[in-house]
Structures are given as C-alpha cells and as structure tokens.
Amino acid sequence: MLDVKELQDAIEVGNAEKVAAIIKEFNLKIVDGKITANDEDIKEFSGYWDRRQHSKKILLNSAYGAINVNSSKWNDTRIGQSTTLTGRCITRHMGSKINEIITGEYNLKGKAIIYGDTDSIFFSAYPVMKDDPEFKDFSWAKEDIIALYDQIADITNASFPEFMHKTFNVPLKRGEVIKAGREICGSRGLFITKKRYAIMVFDKEGKRKDVNGKAGDIKVMGLEIKRSDSQLIVQQFLYKILESVLLDKPQGEIFAMIREFKEEFRKMPPWTVGTPKKCNNMTKFYNIKKNSKKVDVFGGKSESSKPPNIPWHVLGALNFNELKNIMGTTDIPDIIDGDKVLIVRLKNNIYGYNTIAIPDVTIMPEWLKALPYDMDVMEDIIVNKKVENLLSVLGWDLTKINDGDSTFGDMFSF
C-alpha cells in the first residue's frame, strides 16, 4: 500500500529522487502536473488530507476561542473582532461578486442571491439568466448547470487577491490563499429563516447524488427533522413531507399525507406520543418546588401566590415521582438526573398536574395509563406546530389540511 505521508514528505522537502522512485514503484501517473493513483490510493490520499485538515480546523477554532475568553492568558477581544469582521467582509464580497457575474451588479442582496450565512452564499443563476438572450439556447440540464456554477466559482476565486489587497492591504500573492469551493448544486430548496433550510442536492463537490433512481440527498439545517425533542416516528413523517415538497409534489397529495399521519397519531396510546426530553438538575428543582409552596395534592391548592419557575419537562418528572409514591408503586425507580423520558400533557385532574413524564419501563402501571391525557394539545405541539414551522413559509392555506377538524383549523387561522 502506498504510504501517503512518505510521498507528501518527499514532495515538501523537494526530494525529487525519492518522489520519482515512489511514482515508479506504485505505477503512479502525472497528469497536468498532478500525481494520480488508483482508486484505493486516491482514497488513502483523500482520507489523509481530510484528517489533517480537520485537525488544523480544530486547532484554529481552539485558538480563536482562547483569544476571546476573558479568563485566557491570550485574551484580546480586538483580535477576535478583527477575525470575525474579516471573515464577514470576505463572505460579503463573495456574494456581491457572484451577483455581479450573473446580473452585472455588485450587490450582496442582488437578484441572484437567495441566502447568506456566516461562511456561505446560496445563489441561483436561473431566475436572471433564463431570460437573457445570450442563454436562450442554454439547456439548463444538470451537467450544464454544474459546469456553469463551477465557472462562476472560479471567476469569484480569481477576484480574491485584488479584493484582499484593496481591503486589507494583503500582498497579491498572499491573497491567493483565499478561495471558496462550490459545495453543492440543488434542484429545489426551502428557506424558512436564518440557519433553517433544506435543499435537494444532486451534486456535492463534484460527486453526483442523483444516482440509482434517487432525486438526490436532502441537506437539512436547523429543522425539526433533526431535533432531539422529536420522536423518530415524527422525524420520519416530517422528512417525508419535506421530501415531497422538494420533489414538487402537489399540495393536495402532501395534505393527504398529513391527514393520514394525524389519523395514525390519534390511534396511538397517549403515553407513547410525548416529547422526548432529558432531565437534569432534578434535586435542585425538587427543593425549589418543595420550598416554594405547600400543595394539597388532591385539591390542587397552593399557599404560594406565584408558582416556582421550573422547566416543564423537569416538572413533569417531579410530578411522576410524586404520583408514583402516592400510588405506592415500588417496582419502578424514580426519575433521576440524566434520565430520558417522554413528556405528555394532561387535562384537568385532581392532582393539579399539567404535565407528567413517562419513563422507559417495560410494564406500564395501570394508574399511569388511566391518567386524563390531553391528546388535542399533544397533537398541536407534536404534529400541527411542527407542520406549521415547516410549511407556513410556502403561503399555503393550512386550514384546508383537515376539513371539519376545528382544532387544526383554529391552530392555523392567521
């Protein structure tokens, strides 16, 4: 197997004889001044550089953090501010230049720019160039789009040396270090708010993703699909809805999928459809609850005029422990710090509880099953609200999802 590091060290120190010997031994080829190898060796090359780049990135992030922490020996907020501002200026120039290439206007908020983030810009040439006479014969096939966007990336990169020189007085040669990579090409995207979006990706860094009958891979940022407070079944449902939107399926078909899931949701045992949470600081909040008020368990009365400020999922865990002791159940342990539970909502009850935590137990006690669970509220929180967060940006009339469903209709009456 080719020793990638040995070859790299030989190249770095300029040992031409050793480089030539390695090339001959492993039957490597030189194409356009670059060393190429078979697939296995290429994987070894890329893996080595990926790990090296990742380690350098961690070191740089650590250095940046040390500079900005007051307790650090090297603290200097001016350097941190300068680093952040420099990066933002470079990104702003990148977006403005991309828009200039497409529209002729150097403008970060131009017609070609869809979304900008801390270190990235999303753009589309189609809305502008589709009506340009010079592109009337452009096919807009995926292969042509990839080639076009790669060319836009190359032109943008060529502008960095001059920009760095004029803006930061960086020598032109050093300015060549700044480069941006065309990361993805997508067919459709859903941009909701900052750092919350999804894109159907058909090419990532030169590798096609629309293979074997797939439309591509979905790149998701900040949506409920990846949140830990959504159950797996809900994540899968939201992913299916999102995929349908990115595949441009009809609105009626998507609404039908939501109706079907809601029907299945209502049939599920209520103690299995809560919100996953991890309980922490149980002892701290137990003492707060205990010392802040005296509760008449069966009357729900309190001597305190103001209830304690306890996170609702921790309060649900404390309620479970309290009710378990009242019921005299000894074969189920108390919920303690670090336990993962499901938090469910309750209707009015003699205990005065609004929520209760459901621990991971093999056998569910009958008194826990018999509690008055509020499925309407849980449906609003777990299904309706998450659907609203995902689809409301499309401007659809979500009240039409369920005809005759007053709860859902009221939820989406704007």
N, C-alpha and C positions, 0 to 999 in steps of 0.2 A: 504494500500500500504506500502511496506517495506521502511523504512527510511534508505537509504543507508549510509548517513552521521553518523547516530546514531550507526549503526553497525561498521562503519570504526573507529569512535572514541573509541568505546569499545575495538576493536582489538588493536588499537595503545596504549592505556593505560594499556592493559593487564587485563581488567575486564572480567575474564572467565565466571563468573556467568551471567552477562548481555548478553554476546555473546551466551551462551547456551540457555538463555531464548528467545532471538530473533530467534535462529535457530528452537526452538520448536514451537514458536508462528506462524511462517510463513512456517513451514514444509520444511525447507531447508535441504540439504543433504551435507555431507562431503565426497568427493571422492578424494583419493590420497592427502589428506591434504588440499584440496581446497573446499571452500564453493560454492555450485551450487544452482541455483534457477530456477523458471520457466521463460519462455521467457520474460514476462513483467518485471520481476525483473532484469533479465540479462540486458535488455535494459536500465533500470534505473541505474544499476551499470556502464555499459559502458559509458552512457551519462555523468554521474557524473565525471568519471575519464578523459574522453575526454575534458570536460570543464576545469577541474583542470590542466591538462597537458598543454592545450592551454594557460591558464593564466600564468603558470610558464614560458612557452616559450617566451611570450611577455615581461615578466619582465626581463628575461635573455637577450633578444635582446636589450631591453632598456638600461640595464646596460652596455652591450658591446658597444652600441652607445655612451653612456655618457663617457666611458673611452677613446674613440677615437676622440672625438670632442675637438678642441682646446679651445673653449670657456667654456668647462665644468670644474667645480671645481675639478672633479676626473680624469681629463685628464692625461693619461700616455700611450703613444703610445707603450711602451715596453710591457705592459700587452696585448694590442690589438694584437701586432705582435705575442706574445707568444701564445695567444689563437688560432689565425688563423693557425700558424705553427703546433701547437699540433694537431688540428683537421685534417690538411692535412696529417700529419705523420700517424695518426690512419687510415685514409682512404686509404693511400698508402699501409700500412701493410695489411689492409683488402683485397685489390685487389691482392696483392702479395701472400697472404696465400691462397686465393681462387684458384689462378692459380697453386699453389703448390699442393693443394689437387687433382686437376684434372690432371695436367701434370707432377707433380713431381718437377717442377722448381719454386723457389721463385722469381717471376718476375712480376712486375706490368704491363708490356707490353707483357705478355705471350700470347700463342695461345688461351687461354680460355677467355681472357678479350676482350670485344667488345668496351666498352666506359666507361670512368671515369669522374665523376663530383666532385663538391666541397664536397659532403657528401654521394655519392652513387657510386656503381660499377655495371655495367651490364656485365654479363658473360654468356657463353653457354658451356655446357659440351659436347654437341653432336658432334661438329667437331673433338674433340680429342677422346672421348670415343667410338664413333661408330666403330672405327677400333681396339679397344682394345679387345684382346681375352677374357678378364675377363667379358666383357659386350656383348659378341656375342649373348647371349640369352635374353638380356635386351629388353623389348618390346617397349620402348620409347612411351608408352601410357601416356596421360596427368597425370593420377593418379600416375604413377611411376615417372614421371619427377618431380612432386610436392614433392613427398616423398624424391627423390634424392637431390633436391635443399634445402629442409628443413634440411636434414642431413649435407649437405655442410655448411649451415649457422650455425648449432650447433657446428661443428668442428671449424669453424672460430671463433665463440664466445669464445670457450674454450681456444683459443690461446691469447686472450687479456690480461689476468692477467700477464702472463710471459712477453709479449711484453711491457706492461706499466711499469713493474718493471725494465727491462733491459734498456729501452729507457729513461724513465722519473724518475726512482728511486721511483716509486709508490709502496707502500706495496701490496702484492699479494691480500689481502682481498679487498682493495680499488679498485684494478684493475678489480675486478669482476663487478664493476658498468658499465664498458664499454661493451655495447652489440649492435649488429646490427640485424635488423629484415629483414627477407626475405619478401620483399614487394609484388612483382608481378612475375608472370610467363607468358610469351607471346609466341605465335606461330610464329610470324614474326615481324620484326622491320625494320624501315627505319631511319638510322642515317645519317644526312646530314652534319652538322657541330656542333661545341660545343653548347650545350643548344638548339639544333634544331633537334628534332627526334620525331618519332611516333612508338607505339608498339600496336599490337593486343593482349590485355590482356585476358587470360582465367581464371586466378586466382589472387585474390588480398587479401593478408593477410589471406589466408585460406578460402576465400569465392569465389565460382565458379561464373564466369561471362558469361560462355558459356551455358546459360540456355534459355529455351523457343525458341529454334531454332536459337539463336544468336551465332555468332562465338566468341563473347566476346565484351569487351569495348575497345575503342581506347584511349590510353593515348597519349596526344599531348603536346609537349613542344616547344614553340617558333616559330611555323609555322604560315603561313598567315591565316590559318583556324580560328585562334583566334584573329587576329589583328583587331583593330577597324577601320583601314583605308581600310578594305574590306567590300563591301556591303554584306548583308545577302545572296542574291542570289549567289554571288561569293563564299562566305564561304561554302554554301551548295554544290556547284559544286566541290570545292576543296576537301571537306570532302568525297564526293562520289568517286572522283579519288583516294584519299588516301586509302579509304576502299577497293577499288578494287585491289590496289597494295598489301595491307596487306593480302588480300584473295587470292593472287597469280593468279589473272585473267590474261588471255592472253594479250600481249601487243597490238595486233590488236583491241581487244574489248575496251581497255582503250583509244586508239587513236580515235576510233569511237565515244566514249562518248565526247571527247574533240571537235571533229568536230561538233557534234550535238549542243553542247553548244555555239560554236562560231557562228553557223548559227542563233541561237536564239538571241545571243548578237547583231548581226548586224541589226536585225529587231526591236530592242528596240529603243524608242525615245532617241536621243543622250543626251538630258538634264536630263535623268534619270539614266545614267550609269557612273556617275563621281566617284571620290574618296571621301569618307566621311572624313570630317575634322572639327575640332573645331577651331574657330577663336578667337585669343587673341591679346591683345596689338594693337587693331585697331587704336586708337588715336595716339599712338607712331609712328607707321609706316606710318600713313597718313601724319603726319608732316614731316617725313623723305622724303617721296615721293614728297610732296609739295615743300619742301625747297631745294631739290637736283637738280630738273630740272623743266623747264617750257615746257609743252607739247603742241604741235599743235595737237589737238585731231583728226582731220580729215586727217592730213598729217603724223602723227606718228613721227614728227621731235622733236628732243630734243636739248637743248642748253648745256646739260651736256655730257662730254666725257665718263663718267662712270655711268652706271645705279645704283640706290641705292640697297643695299643688303637687300631685303625684302623676307621673306618666300613666296614660290609660292602660297600657299593657301590663305595667307593674301592678297597678291597682287591681286588674283582673286576676293576676297571680295571687295577690294577697287575699282577694275575695275567695278564691278557690281553697287556699289553705284554711281560711276561717270556716268556710262552709263544710269542708271535709272533717274538721274537728267537731263541728256541731253535730254532724251525722254519725260521728263515731267510727269513721272508716279508718282502719289501721293497716290495710294491706296495700295502700297506695302512699308513697312517700310525699312529703311536702315539696312544693316547687321551691328550688333554691337558686342562688346566683348562677348564671350561665346556662340554665335550662332553656331549651327551645320549646315553645308552646304555640297553640293556636288561640287567638283572642276572638271571642264571639260576643255579640251584643244580645242583651236580654230586654224583654218587655218589663213593664212594672211588676214588681214582685214583693213579697213580704219581707225580703231581706234588704231591700233598698239598693240592690246591685244593678248597675247599668251594663257592666261587662264581667266576664269570667274567663279565666284561662283554662284551656283543655290540655293537660299534659299528655305525653306519649305513653299510653298504657295499653296493655293487652286486652284487659277486660274493663269495659266502661260500666261504672256503678249505675244502678237504676235511678238514683236520686239526681245524678248528673244528666241523664237522658231526659228526665221529667221536667227540667227547668224550662221556663217560657222563653224560648229563643225567638229573637226578632229577625226573621228571615227577610222581611222587606228592607230593613235597614242594612243588613249584610249584603243583600243584592245590590243596593245602591252603592255601597262602599266598594265591594269587590268586583262588581261587573259594570254597573252603569257609569260610575265615576271614571273608571279606567277606560271604558269605551269613549266617553266624552273627551278625556285627555288626549286620546289617540286620534279621534276623527273630527273633533269640532273645528279644527283649522281648515277643513275642506269646505265648510259652509253648508253642509248637508242638514236637512231638517231631521234631526234625530228623534223627534217626537213620533215619526212615522214607523219607527222600528217595530213597535208593538201596538197595533190598533186595539183600543179598549184597555190597554194597560195604564191605568191612571197614575200609578207610581212612577213608571218610566216617563210618561208624558209630562208630569209635573217636574220631574228631575231635569228635563231638557227644554223647559219653557223659558225662553230668554226674554 
